Amino acid sequence: MAGEKALLELRLSTQEIPSFTANAEQLALLRRDLATWNDWRSDNSDLIPDLSGADLSGANLEAADLSKANLCWANLSAARLSSANLSRAKLNPADLNGANLRFADLRRADLRGAYLTRANLNWANLRGADLTRADLNKADLSKADLSNADLTGADLSRADLRDAILNGADLIGADLALANLTKSKLNAAYLSSADITEAVLSGAELCRSDLTGADLSKADLTGADLSGVDLSDAILTGADLSRAKLTGAKLNRTLINGAKMVEANLGSADLTEADLTKADLTGADLSLTNLAGANLRQVDLRGAILTGAILAGANLIEAKLHEETLNEEDFEEGTGG
């Protein structure tokens, strides 16, 4: 924790921090009594609280009405904000490290560049929130709703995103390395060029998502639904895609070498020029799959379904089909070489 604090101080010191002064009366009221504060907000719904730059670290703000509030550069580290209303609030780039935001309403909140390391956002509503370049390292986002949120370039490494909803979210260039996304929903999400190495996505839904150029090396995608996904030029080296659904997926030029794809459904998928060297495709469904020009060297295809598959120009040297292994001589003879 000391190292993280030092890093935060360093990051802040390298930025030009504007001079903010919170409204003294509003800040005093918020600190004094939450019930009175909420009544005041209800009676003055058109007034936008100015709490910019305020030090509210460790403060009890549970169920506080902070909607639309200006909290730019505020210190809310370790603050108790469970069930708080922060919808449309300006929190860029507030310090929310270690804050408890469980069940908080953060719809369409501005959290650009915010610091949320180890923050508890379990069950939080972040629909449409702007989290561009936010630091969510090791944050708890399990069961959180991030539908259509902007997480471009955000740091979600080692974050807990189990059962989270990220449908339509923008995660282009995001860091999701070692994150836990078990059973999360990422349908129609944008994940191009994202770092998803060693992440857990077992049972996750990624239908029609854009993962072009993403790095999913050693990721766990067992039983995941990747139907219609675009994984062109992505890296899946050593990934586990056993029993995953990849029907109609685009995997052209994708690196899938050494991947485990036991009983995966790749029906009608496009794997043209993909590299599947030493991949395990035992029992996989490759019916109507386009494998033209793919590298299938030393691939295990025992028990795989290849009905209607296109293998023109594919490299099948030393591939295992049934109980036999095709050596180079057999391959040359079989192709009329």
LOMIKE-609951 format. One line per field, with one value per residue: residue number from 1; residue in one letter; chain; x, y, z of N, C-alpha, C in turn. Coordinates in steps of 0.2 Angstrom, whole numbers. Layout:
N
pos <- c(NUM_...)
code <- c(A_...)
unit <- c(A_...)
n.xx <- c(X_...)
n.yy <- c(Y_...)
n.zz <- c(Z_...)
ca.xx <- c(X_...)
ca.yy <- c(Y_...)
ca.zz <- c(Z_...)
c.xx <- c(X_...)
c.yy <- c(Y_...)
c.zz <- c(Z_...)
! end
This chain:
337
pos <- c(1_2_3_4_5_6_7_8_9_10_11_12_13_14_15_16_17_18_19_20_21_22_23_24_25_26_27_28_29_30_31_32_33_34_35_36_37_38_39_40_41_42_43_44_45_46_47_48_49_50_51_52_53_54_55_56_57_58_59_60_61_62_63_64_65_66_67_68_69_70_71_72_73_74_75_76_77_78_79_80_81_82_83_84_85_86_87_88_89_90_91_92_93_94_95_96_97_98_99_100_101_102_103_104_105_106_107_108_109_110_111_112_113_114_115_116_117_118_119_120_121_122_123_124_125_126_127_128_129_130_131_132_133_134_135_136_137_138_139_140_141_142_143_144_145_146_147_148_149_150_151_152_153_154_155_156_157_158_159_160_161_162_163_164_165_166_167_168_169_170_171_172_173_174_175_176_177_178_179_180_181_182_183_184_185_186_187_188_189_190_191_192_193_194_195_196_197_198_199_200_201_202_203_204_205_206_207_208_209_210_211_212_213_214_215_216_217_218_219_220_221_222_223_224_225_226_227_228_229_230_231_232_233_234_235_236_237_238_239_240_241_242_243_244_245_246_247_248_249_250_251_252_253_254_255_256_257_258_259_260_261_262_263_264_265_266_267_268_269_270_271_272_273_274_275_276_277_278_279_280_281_282_283_284_285_286_287_288_289_290_291_292_293_294_295_296_297_298_299_300_301_302_303_304_305_306_307_308_309_310_311_312_313_314_315_316_317_318_319_320_321_322_323_324_325_326_327_328_329_330_331_332_333_334_335_336_337)
code <- c(M_A_G_E_K_A_L_L_E_L_R_L_S_T_Q_E_I_P_S_F_T_A_N_A_E_Q_L_A_L_L_R_R_D_L_A_T_W_N_D_W_R_S_D_N_S_D_L_I_P_D_L_S_G_A_D_L_S_G_A_N_L_E_A_A_D_L_S_K_A_N_L_C_W_A_N_L_S_A_A_R_L_S_S_A_N_L_S_R_A_K_L_N_P_A_D_L_N_G_A_N_L_R_F_A_D_L_R_R_A_D_L_R_G_A_Y_L_T_R_A_N_L_N_W_A_N_L_R_G_A_D_L_T_R_A_D_L_N_K_A_D_L_S_K_A_D_L_S_N_A_D_L_T_G_A_D_L_S_R_A_D_L_R_D_A_I_L_N_G_A_D_L_I_G_A_D_L_A_L_A_N_L_T_K_S_K_L_N_A_A_Y_L_S_S_A_D_I_T_E_A_V_L_S_G_A_E_L_C_R_S_D_L_T_G_A_D_L_S_K_A_D_L_T_G_A_D_L_S_G_V_D_L_S_D_A_I_L_T_G_A_D_L_S_R_A_K_L_T_G_A_K_L_N_R_T_L_I_N_G_A_K_M_V_E_A_N_L_G_S_A_D_L_T_E_A_D_L_T_K_A_D_L_T_G_A_D_L_S_L_T_N_L_A_G_A_N_L_R_Q_V_D_L_R_G_A_I_L_T_G_A_I_L_A_G_A_N_L_I_E_A_K_L_H_E_E_T_L_N_E_E_D_F_E_E_G_T_G_G)
unit <- c(A_A_A_A_A_A_A_A_A_A_A_A_A_A_A_A_A_A_A_A_A_A_A_A_A_A_A_A_A_A_A_A_A_A_A_A_A_A_A_A_A_A_A_A_A_A_A_A_A_A_A_A_A_A_A_A_A_A_A_A_A_A_A_A_A_A_A_A_A_A_A_A_A_A_A_A_A_A_A_A_A_A_A_A_A_A_A_A_A_A_A_A_A_A_A_A_A_A_A_A_A_A_A_A_A_A_A_A_A_A_A_A_A_A_A_A_A_A_A_A_A_A_A_A_A_A_A_A_A_A_A_A_A_A_A_A_A_A_A_A_A_A_A_A_A_A_A_A_A_A_A_A_A_A_A_A_A_A_A_A_A_A_A_A_A_A_A_A_A_A_A_A_A_A_A_A_A_A_A_A_A_A_A_A_A_A_A_A_A_A_A_A_A_A_A_A_A_A_A_A_A_A_A_A_A_A_A_A_A_A_A_A_A_A_A_A_A_A_A_A_A_A_A_A_A_A_A_A_A_A_A_A_A_A_A_A_A_A_A_A_A_A_A_A_A_A_A_A_A_A_A_A_A_A_A_A_A_A_A_A_A_A_A_A_A_A_A_A_A_A_A_A_A_A_A_A_A_A_A_A_A_A_A_A_A_A_A_A_A_A_A_A_A_A_A_A_A_A_A_A_A_A_A_A_A_A_A_A_A_A_A_A_A_A_A_A_A_A_A_A_A_A_A_A_A_A_A_A_A_A_A_A_A_A_A_A_A)
n.xx <- c(4_10_19_10_4_14_17_5_6_17_12_2_11_17_7_-2_-10_-25_-31_-42_-56_-67_-84_-86_-97_-106_-98_-95_-108_-111_-101_-106_-120_-128_-141_-147_-140_-145_-158_-157_-152_-163_-172_-165_-163_-159_-147_-129_-118_-102_-88_-76_-59_-60_-56_-61_-57_-59_-71_-88_-100_-111_-125_-127_-133_-125_-126_-122_-113_-98_-84_-71_-54_-55_-52_-56_-52_-53_-66_-83_-95_-105_-120_-122_-127_-120_-123_-119_-110_-95_-79_-66_-49_-53_-47_-51_-46_-47_-60_-76_-89_-100_-115_-117_-123_-117_-120_-117_-107_-92_-77_-65_-48_-48_-43_-45_-40_-41_-53_-70_-83_-93_-108_-111_-118_-113_-117_-114_-104_-89_-74_-62_-45_-44_-39_-41_-35_-35_-47_-64_-76_-86_-102_-105_-113_-108_-112_-111_-101_-86_-71_-59_-42_-41_-35_-37_-31_-29_-42_-58_-70_-81_-96_-100_-107_-104_-109_-108_-98_-83_-68_-56_-39_-37_-31_-32_-25_-23_-36_-52_-65_-75_-90_-94_-103_-100_-105_-105_-95_-81_-65_-53_-35_-33_-26_-27_-20_-18_-30_-46_-59_-69_-85_-89_-98_-96_-102_-101_-92_-78_-62_-50_-33_-31_-23_-23_-16_-13_-25_-40_-53_-63_-78_-83_-94_-91_-97_-98_-88_-75_-59_-48_-31_-27_-20_-19_-11_-7_-19_-34_-47_-57_-72_-78_-88_-87_-94_-95_-86_-72_-56_-45_-28_-24_-15_-14_-7_-2_-13_-27_-41_-51_-66_-71_-83_-82_-89_-92_-83_-70_-54_-43_-26_-23_-12_-11_-2_3_-9_-23_-36_-45_-59_-66_-78_-77_-84_-88_-79_-67_-51_-41_-25_-20_-9_-7_1_7_-5_-18_-31_-39_-54_-61_-73_-74_-82_-86_-76_-64_-48_-39_-22_-18_-7_-3_6_13_1_-12_-23_-37_-30_-18_-3_1_15_28_31_19_10_14_12_-2_-6_-3_9)
n.yy <- c(-6_6_8_10_22_30_30_35_48_52_52_62_73_75_80_95_102_110_124_122_126_121_124_131_132_122_111_110_107_95_87_88_83_70_67_80_86_78_82_95_95_89_100_109_106_111_117_115_106_112_104_103_98_95_88_73_61_45_48_47_44_37_33_46_60_65_68_74_83_93_86_86_82_79_72_56_45_29_32_30_26_18_14_27_42_46_49_56_64_74_67_68_70_61_55_39_29_13_16_13_9_1_-4_9_23_27_31_38_45_56_50_51_47_44_38_22_11_-4_-1_-4_-9_-17_-23_-10_4_8_12_19_27_37_31_33_30_27_21_6_-5_-20_-18_-21_-26_-34_-41_-28_-15_-10_-7_0_8_19_13_16_13_10_4_-11_-22_-37_-35_-38_-44_-53_-59_-47_-34_-29_-26_-18_-10_1_-4_-2_-4_-7_-12_-28_-38_-53_-52_-56_-62_-71_-78_-65_-52_-48_-44_-38_-29_-18_-22_-21_-22_-24_-29_-44_-54_-70_-68_-73_-79_-89_-96_-84_-71_-66_-62_-56_-47_-35_-40_-38_-39_-40_-46_-62_-71_-86_-85_-90_-96_-106_-114_-102_-90_-85_-83_-76_-67_-55_-59_-57_-56_-57_-63_-79_-87_-102_-101_-107_-114_-123_-131_-120_-108_-104_-101_-95_-85_-74_-77_-75_-75_-76_-79_-95_-104_-118_-118_-124_-132_-141_-150_-138_-127_-123_-120_-115_-105_-92_-96_-93_-93_-93_-97_-112_-120_-135_-135_-141_-149_-159_-168_-156_-146_-142_-140_-134_-124_-112_-115_-112_-110_-111_-114_-129_-138_-151_-152_-158_-167_-177_-185_-174_-164_-162_-159_-153_-143_-131_-134_-129_-127_-128_-132_-147_-155_-168_-167_-174_-186_-195_-210_-209_-201_-188_-188_-179_-184_-192_-181_-174_-184_-185_-173_-173_-168)
n.zz <- c(0_4_-7_-17_-14_-15_-28_-33_-28_-35_-48_-47_-45_-57_-65_-70_-58_-56_-47_-35_-25_-13_-10_5_14_9_10_24_28_22_29_42_44_36_33_34_24_12_12_10_-3_-10_-9_-16_-30_-42_-40_-41_-32_-26_-23_-26_-26_-12_4_8_13_20_24_30_19_16_6_2_-7_-20_-33_-49_-43_-41_-40_-44_-43_-30_-14_-10_-4_3_8_13_3_0_-8_-12_-21_-36_-48_-64_-58_-57_-57_-60_-60_-47_-31_-27_-21_-13_-9_-3_-13_-15_-22_-26_-36_-51_-63_-79_-74_-73_-73_-78_-79_-65_-49_-43_-37_-29_-25_-19_-29_-30_-36_-41_-51_-66_-78_-94_-89_-89_-89_-94_-96_-82_-66_-61_-54_-46_-42_-35_-45_-46_-51_-55_-65_-80_-93_-109_-104_-105_-106_-111_-113_-99_-83_-78_-73_-64_-58_-51_-59_-59_-65_-70_-79_-95_-107_-123_-119_-120_-122_-128_-130_-116_-100_-95_-89_-80_-74_-67_-75_-74_-80_-84_-94_-110_-122_-138_-135_-136_-138_-144_-147_-133_-118_-112_-106_-97_-91_-83_-91_-90_-95_-99_-109_-125_-137_-153_-151_-153_-154_-161_-164_-150_-135_-129_-123_-114_-108_-99_-107_-106_-110_-114_-123_-138_-150_-166_-164_-167_-169_-177_-181_-167_-152_-145_-139_-131_-124_-116_-123_-122_-125_-129_-137_-154_-165_-182_-179_-182_-185_-193_-197_-184_-169_-163_-157_-148_-140_-131_-137_-134_-139_-143_-152_-168_-179_-195_-194_-197_-201_-209_-213_-200_-186_-179_-173_-164_-157_-147_-153_-151_-153_-157_-166_-182_-193_-209_-207_-212_-216_-224_-229_-216_-202_-197_-191_-182_-175_-164_-170_-167_-167_-171_-180_-196_-207_-222_-221_-226_-232_-240_-245_-232_-219_-214_-208_-198_-191_-180_-185_-181_-175_-181_-186_-197_-207_-215_-227_-230_-231_-242_-252_-251_-255_-268_-270)
ca.xx <- c(0_15_21_4_3_20_15_-1_9_22_8_-1_16_19_2_-3_-16_-29_-32_-49_-58_-74_-89_-85_-103_-108_-93_-97_-115_-110_-98_-110_-126_-130_-149_-149_-138_-149_-164_-155_-151_-169_-175_-161_-161_-156_-140_-124_-113_-95_-84_-69_-53_-61_-53_-66_-54_-61_-78_-94_-105_-116_-132_-127_-135_-119_-128_-120_-108_-92_-79_-64_-48_-57_-49_-61_-49_-56_-72_-88_-99_-110_-127_-122_-129_-115_-124_-117_-105_-88_-74_-60_-47_-53_-44_-55_-42_-49_-66_-82_-94_-104_-122_-117_-126_-112_-122_-114_-102_-86_-72_-59_-41_-49_-39_-49_-36_-43_-60_-76_-88_-98_-115_-112_-121_-109_-119_-113_-99_-83_-68_-56_-38_-45_-35_-45_-31_-37_-54_-69_-82_-91_-109_-106_-116_-104_-115_-109_-96_-80_-65_-53_-35_-41_-31_-41_-27_-31_-48_-63_-76_-85_-103_-101_-111_-100_-112_-107_-93_-77_-62_-50_-32_-38_-27_-36_-21_-25_-42_-56_-71_-79_-97_-96_-106_-96_-108_-104_-90_-75_-59_-47_-29_-33_-21_-31_-16_-19_-37_-51_-66_-73_-92_-91_-102_-93_-105_-101_-87_-72_-56_-45_-27_-30_-18_-27_-11_-14_-32_-45_-60_-67_-85_-86_-98_-87_-100_-98_-83_-69_-52_-43_-24_-27_-15_-22_-6_-8_-26_-39_-54_-61_-79_-80_-92_-84_-97_-95_-80_-67_-49_-40_-21_-24_-10_-18_-2_-2_-20_-32_-48_-55_-73_-74_-87_-79_-93_-92_-78_-65_-47_-38_-20_-21_-7_-13_4_3_-15_-26_-43_-48_-67_-69_-82_-74_-89_-89_-74_-62_-44_-37_-18_-19_-4_-10_7_7_-11_-21_-37_-42_-61_-64_-78_-71_-87_-87_-71_-60_-41_-34_-16_-16_-1_-6_12_13_-5_-14_-30_-39_-25_-12_0_3_22_29_30_12_7_16_8_-9_-8_-1_15)
ca.yy <- c(0_12_9_12_29_34_30_40_55_54_53_68_78_76_84_102_102_116_126_121_127_119_129_130_130_115_105_109_104_88_84_88_78_67_68_87_87_75_86_102_93_89_106_114_101_115_119_110_107_112_100_101_98_94_82_69_54_41_51_42_47_32_35_53_63_69_68_80_87_94_83_86_82_78_66_52_38_25_35_26_29_13_17_35_44_50_50_62_68_75_64_68_64_61_49_35_22_10_18_8_11_-4_-2_16_25_31_32_43_49_58_47_51_47_43_33_18_5_-8_1_-9_-6_-22_-21_-3_5_12_12_25_31_38_29_33_30_26_16_1_-10_-24_-16_-26_-24_-40_-39_-21_-14_-6_-7_6_13_20_11_16_14_10_-1_-16_-28_-40_-33_-44_-43_-59_-58_-40_-33_-24_-25_-12_-6_2_-6_-2_-3_-7_-18_-33_-44_-57_-50_-62_-60_-77_-77_-58_-51_-43_-44_-32_-24_-16_-24_-21_-20_-24_-34_-49_-60_-74_-67_-78_-78_-95_-95_-77_-70_-60_-62_-51_-42_-34_-42_-38_-37_-41_-51_-66_-76_-90_-83_-95_-95_-112_-113_-95_-89_-81_-83_-70_-62_-54_-60_-56_-54_-57_-68_-83_-92_-105_-100_-113_-112_-129_-131_-113_-107_-99_-101_-89_-81_-72_-79_-75_-73_-76_-84_-99_-109_-121_-117_-130_-131_-147_-149_-131_-127_-118_-121_-109_-99_-91_-96_-92_-91_-93_-101_-116_-125_-139_-134_-147_-148_-165_-167_-150_-145_-138_-141_-128_-120_-110_-116_-111_-107_-111_-118_-135_-142_-155_-151_-164_-166_-183_-185_-168_-165_-158_-160_-146_-138_-129_-135_-128_-123_-128_-136_-152_-159_-170_-167_-181_-187_-201_-212_-208_-194_-186_-185_-174_-188_-193_-175_-173_-188_-183_-166_-173_-164)
ca.zz <- c(0_4_-14_-22_-12_-17_-35_-34_-27_-41_-54_-46_-45_-64_-68_-68_-54_-55_-40_-33_-18_-12_-7_12_18_7_13_31_29_20_34_48_44_29_32_32_17_7_12_6_-10_-12_-9_-21_-35_-48_-38_-42_-26_-28_-18_-30_-21_-5_7_11_14_25_27_30_14_14_4_1_-13_-23_-40_-53_-39_-44_-36_-47_-39_-23_-10_-7_-3_9_10_13_-2_-2_-10_-13_-28_-39_-55_-68_-54_-60_-52_-64_-58_-40_-28_-24_-19_-7_-7_-3_-18_-16_-23_-28_-42_-54_-70_-83_-70_-76_-69_-82_-75_-58_-45_-40_-35_-23_-23_-19_-33_-30_-38_-43_-57_-69_-85_-97_-86_-93_-85_-99_-92_-75_-63_-57_-53_-41_-39_-35_-49_-47_-52_-57_-72_-84_-99_-113_-101_-109_-102_-115_-109_-92_-80_-74_-71_-57_-56_-50_-63_-60_-66_-71_-86_-99_-114_-127_-116_-124_-118_-132_-127_-109_-97_-91_-87_-74_-72_-66_-79_-75_-81_-86_-100_-114_-128_-143_-132_-140_-134_-149_-144_-126_-114_-108_-104_-91_-88_-83_-94_-91_-95_-101_-115_-129_-143_-158_-148_-157_-151_-166_-161_-143_-133_-124_-121_-108_-105_-98_-110_-106_-110_-116_-129_-143_-157_-170_-162_-172_-166_-182_-179_-160_-149_-141_-138_-124_-121_-115_-126_-121_-125_-130_-143_-158_-172_-186_-177_-187_-182_-198_-195_-177_-166_-158_-156_-141_-137_-129_-139_-134_-140_-145_-158_-172_-185_-200_-192_-202_-198_-214_-212_-193_-184_-174_-172_-158_-153_-146_-156_-150_-152_-159_-171_-187_-199_-213_-205_-217_-213_-230_-228_-209_-200_-192_-190_-175_-172_-163_-173_-166_-165_-173_-185_-202_-212_-226_-219_-231_-230_-246_-243_-225_-217_-209_-207_-191_-188_-178_-187_-178_-172_-185_-187_-204_-207_-221_-233_-231_-233_-249_-256_-251_-259_-275_-271)
c.xx <- c(4_17_16_3_8_19_10_2_14_18_5_4_18_13_1_-10_-19_-30_-40_-51_-65_-78_-89_-92_-106_-104_-94_-103_-114_-106_-102_-115_-128_-137_-150_-146_-142_-156_-163_-154_-158_-173_-171_-159_-158_-149_-135_-119_-106_-91_-77_-63_-54_-58_-58_-63_-57_-68_-83_-99_-110_-123_-132_-129_-129_-120_-126_-115_-102_-87_-72_-59_-49_-53_-54_-58_-51_-62_-77_-94_-104_-117_-128_-124_-124_-116_-123_-112_-98_-83_-68_-55_-47_-49_-49_-52_-45_-56_-71_-88_-99_-111_-122_-120_-121_-114_-120_-110_-95_-80_-65_-52_-42_-45_-44_-46_-39_-50_-65_-82_-93_-105_-116_-115_-117_-111_-118_-108_-93_-77_-62_-50_-39_-41_-39_-41_-33_-43_-59_-75_-86_-98_-110_-109_-112_-106_-114_-105_-90_-74_-59_-47_-35_-37_-35_-38_-29_-38_-53_-69_-81_-93_-105_-104_-107_-102_-111_-102_-87_-71_-56_-44_-32_-33_-31_-32_-23_-31_-47_-63_-75_-87_-99_-99_-103_-98_-107_-100_-84_-68_-52_-41_-28_-28_-25_-27_-18_-26_-41_-57_-70_-81_-94_-95_-98_-95_-104_-96_-81_-66_-50_-39_-26_-26_-22_-22_-12_-20_-36_-52_-64_-74_-88_-89_-95_-90_-100_-93_-78_-63_-47_-36_-23_-22_-18_-17_-6_-14_-30_-46_-58_-68_-82_-84_-90_-87_-97_-90_-75_-60_-44_-33_-20_-19_-14_-13_-2_-8_-23_-39_-52_-62_-76_-78_-85_-83_-93_-88_-73_-58_-42_-32_-18_-16_-9_-8_3_-4_-19_-34_-46_-55_-70_-73_-80_-78_-90_-84_-69_-55_-39_-30_-16_-13_-7_-5_7_1_-15_-29_-41_-49_-64_-68_-75_-76_-88_-81_-67_-52_-36_-28_-14_-10_-3_0_12_7_-8_-22_-32_-33_-18_-10_2_10_22_28_23_8_8_12_1_-11_-6_5_21)
c.yy <- c(6_13_12_20_33_35_35_47_57_56_60_74_80_79_91_102_109_118_126_122_126_124_127_128_123_110_104_106_96_84_83_83_76_68_75_88_84_79_93_100_92_95_111_109_105_117_113_111_107_110_99_102_97_87_78_61_51_44_46_46_42_35_43_55_67_69_75_85_87_91_82_87_81_72_62_45_35_28_30_29_24_16_24_36_49_50_56_67_69_73_64_73_63_55_45_28_19_12_13_11_6_-2_6_17_30_32_38_48_50_55_46_51_46_37_28_11_2_-5_-4_-6_-12_-20_-13_-2_10_13_19_29_32_37_29_34_29_21_12_-5_-14_-22_-21_-23_-30_-38_-32_-21_-9_-5_0_11_14_19_11_17_13_4_-5_-22_-30_-38_-39_-41_-49_-57_-51_-39_-27_-24_-19_-8_-5_1_-6_0_-4_-13_-22_-39_-47_-55_-56_-59_-66_-75_-70_-58_-46_-43_-37_-26_-23_-17_-24_-18_-21_-30_-38_-55_-63_-72_-73_-76_-84_-93_-88_-76_-64_-60_-56_-45_-41_-35_-42_-35_-38_-47_-55_-72_-80_-88_-90_-93_-101_-111_-106_-95_-83_-81_-76_-65_-61_-54_-60_-53_-54_-63_-72_-89_-95_-104_-106_-111_-119_-128_-124_-113_-102_-99_-95_-84_-80_-73_-79_-71_-73_-81_-88_-105_-112_-120_-124_-128_-137_-146_-142_-131_-121_-118_-114_-103_-98_-91_-96_-89_-90_-98_-106_-122_-128_-137_-140_-146_-155_-164_-161_-150_-140_-138_-134_-123_-118_-110_-115_-107_-107_-116_-123_-140_-145_-153_-157_-163_-173_-182_-178_-169_-160_-158_-153_-141_-137_-129_-133_-124_-124_-133_-141_-157_-161_-169_-174_-181_-194_-204_-212_-201_-193_-184_-182_-178_-190_-187_-173_-177_-187_-177_-167_-170_-168)
c.zz <- c(0_-3_-18_-20_-15_-25_-37_-33_-32_-47_-53_-47_-52_-68_-65_-64_-53_-48_-39_-26_-17_-9_1_16_16_10_20_32_27_26_41_49_37_28_30_25_11_7_8_-1_-13_-13_-14_-26_-41_-46_-38_-36_-29_-22_-21_-25_-14_-2_11_12_20_28_26_25_12_12_3_-6_-16_-31_-43_-49_-43_-39_-39_-42_-31_-20_-7_-5_3_11_9_9_-4_-3_-11_-20_-31_-46_-58_-64_-58_-55_-56_-61_-50_-37_-24_-22_-13_-5_-7_-7_-19_-16_-25_-35_-46_-62_-73_-79_-74_-72_-73_-78_-67_-55_-41_-38_-28_-21_-23_-23_-35_-31_-39_-49_-61_-77_-88_-94_-90_-88_-89_-95_-85_-72_-58_-55_-46_-38_-39_-39_-50_-46_-54_-64_-75_-91_-103_-109_-106_-104_-106_-112_-102_-89_-76_-73_-64_-54_-55_-54_-64_-60_-68_-78_-90_-106_-117_-124_-121_-120_-123_-129_-119_-106_-93_-89_-81_-71_-71_-69_-79_-75_-82_-93_-104_-121_-132_-139_-137_-136_-139_-145_-136_-123_-110_-106_-97_-88_-88_-85_-95_-90_-97_-108_-119_-136_-147_-155_-153_-153_-155_-162_-153_-141_-127_-122_-114_-104_-104_-101_-110_-105_-112_-122_-133_-150_-160_-168_-167_-168_-171_-179_-171_-158_-144_-139_-131_-121_-120_-117_-126_-121_-126_-137_-148_-165_-175_-184_-182_-183_-187_-196_-188_-174_-161_-156_-149_-137_-136_-132_-139_-134_-141_-151_-162_-179_-189_-198_-197_-199_-203_-212_-204_-191_-178_-172_-165_-154_-152_-148_-155_-149_-154_-165_-176_-194_-202_-211_-211_-214_-219_-228_-220_-208_-195_-191_-182_-171_-170_-165_-172_-163_-167_-179_-190_-208_-216_-225_-225_-229_-235_-243_-236_-224_-212_-207_-200_-187_-186_-180_-185_-174_-175_-185_-194_-204_-214_-227_-235_-234_-240_-254_-257_-254_-266_-276_-275)
! end
